[in-house]
Amino acid sequence: MNDRTASDRTRDPSEPVARGDRMDSVTRVFVAHRNLLFTVAYEVLGSAADAEDVLQETWLRWAGVDLDTVRDQRAYLVRITTRQALSHLRTLGRRKESYVGPWLPEPLLTAPDVAEDVELADSVSMAMLLVLETLAPTERAVFVLREVFALGYDEIAEAVDKSPAAVRQIAHRARVHVAARRPRGAASAAETRRTVEAFRQAVATGDLQRLLDILAPDVVLLTDGGGVVQAAPAPVVGADQVAHVLGRVAAAMSLEPAQVNGDPALIVRLGGEIDTVMAMRIDDGVVTGLYAVRNPEKLSRLDRETALRR
């Protein structure tokens, strides 16, 4: 989605800047909250590349702030980040309109501590990020700030330029919308691991019946190639159709378990190189959604874990 390469970017200004033997206080505060700010931006955008851009813009604004005038540094930084993320979200929406095939969030390799924080893991899961895609930009920002980061309505109102009363209404509307679309029967971490492993073995061994037993009858496969690599141009619906697609490519696949966006997932390698990240939505013990990210531009962060924080 982001058409700039890493070499086009400037050095990350949020990296510690030494002055003598210590960082200056402005930089130190920013670095202390950096993982939180990235998580806010990523949950609003679903794009790590755009979230990094938001952090750079947040830093540029924060660098000019007189800390003596800031009562709550965390809230102030979150407010700047949210405003920048909302601006990017509108631009991202226009890019999605011309995107080739299904658009999926950018997957992140996450550390075990993300999975241990159940609420954080749920909020950054591929399934939840796709639910958040169905919200209007302001609704999404309000939902994330309220439900994930537990900010007060007054703080959120300042971040989204709305009155506290309006934010309450937006938050209620967003909660109802998300509740109607989130996984019906949330799987435990142990059940998710078992289901993902059973799926991996069924695909690896070509056991069609075992695969059909794991897939819901109305399972949906979304494949994001971004017009760069081969991918299904539209959702593949139904267990038989999805199993047929997986069976065609299974022989060339090497399926490697990984922790992606706080959930067990699979990294598909071809010739030793990462080709696809496959995440799943699991309802009542069966796979109802398969999310296969193949766009190379979205696979650049899978060589390292991304720190996420609430």
Secondary structure, 3 states (H helix, E strand, C coil): CCCCCHHHCCCCCCCCCEECCEECHHHHHHHHHHHHHHHHHHHHHCCHHHHHHHHHHHHHHHCCCCHHHCCCHHHHHHHHHHHHHHHHHHHHHHHHHCCCCCCCCCCCEECHHHHHCHHHHHHHCHHHHHHHCCCCHHHHHHHHHHHHCCCCHHHHHHHHCCCHHHHHHHHHHHHHHHHCCCCCCECCHHHHHHHHHHHHHHHHHCCHHHHHHHEEEEEEEEEECCCCCCCCCCCEECHHHHHHHHHHHHHHCEEEEEEECCEEEEEEEECCEEEEEEEEEEECCEEEEEEEECCHHHCCCCCCCECCCC
